């Protein structure tokens, strides 16, 4: 769980790290493990207007993107 916190850290801009929530062994095997010594300064989606409601948060992944946005 300590490693997975970095998966959601605002400092991580390249993505693709620390996918495992329970078994970090997969991240170490596939080279996606990162465990900096310091704690993240914050978590979340800094550049997105994330919805506050429970259902809206789950459907957020299927929202329409503007052209040129990934």
ROLO-898575 format. One line per 8 residues: number of its first residue (from 1); their letters; for each residue x, y, z of C-alpha. Coordinates in steps of 0.1 Angstrom, whole numbers. Each point is the difference from the previous one (the first is absolute). Layout:
# ROLO-898575
NUM> A> X,Y,Z ~ ...
# end
This chain:
# ROLO-898575
1> XXXXXXXX> 0,0,0 ~ 29,25,7 ~ 12,-5,-36 ~ -35,4,-15 ~ -3,34,16 ~ 26,12,-25 ~ -22,-13,-28 ~ -24,28,9
9> XXXXXXXX> 26,27,9 ~ -2,34,-17 ~ 38,-1,-5 ~ -2,-30,-24 ~ -8,14,-34 ~ 12,-29,-22 ~ -25,-26,14 ~ 4,-37,-3
17> XXXXXXXX> 15,-8,35 ~ -10,-19,31 ~ -32,-17,-13 ~ -1,-27,28 ~ -22,9,29 ~ 7,-32,20 ~ 29,-18,-17 ~ 28,23,-11
25> XXXXXXXX> 20,-30,-13 ~ -16,5,-34 ~ 13,36,-2 ~ 35,-12,9 ~ -2,-28,-26 ~ -12,23,-28 ~ 21,30,8 ~ -28,23,10
33> XXXXXXXX> 9,3,37 ~ 10,34,15 ~ 5,6,37 ~ 15,35,7 ~ 13,6,35 ~ -23,30,6 ~ -38,1,1 ~ -20,15,-28
41> XXXXXXXX> -10,36,4 ~ -36,-7,-11 ~ -22,-24,-19 ~ -26,2,-27 ~ -7,14,-34 ~ 14,35,0 ~ -10,9,-36 ~ -35,-14,0
49> XXXXXXXX> -33,12,14 ~ -8,-33,18 ~ -36,-4,10 ~ -10,-1,37 ~ -28,-27,-2 ~ 5,-37,5 ~ -17,-11,-33 ~ 15,29,-19
57> XXXXXXXX> 35,-10,11 ~ -6,-35,-13 ~ -13,11,-34 ~ 27,27,-3 ~ 23,-26,-18 ~ -25,-2,-29 ~ -3,38,-5 ~ 5,14,-35
65> XXXXXX> 34,16,-6 ~ 6,32,-19 ~ 18,-4,-32 ~ 37,-3,6 ~ -3,-9,37 ~ 10,-35,11
# end
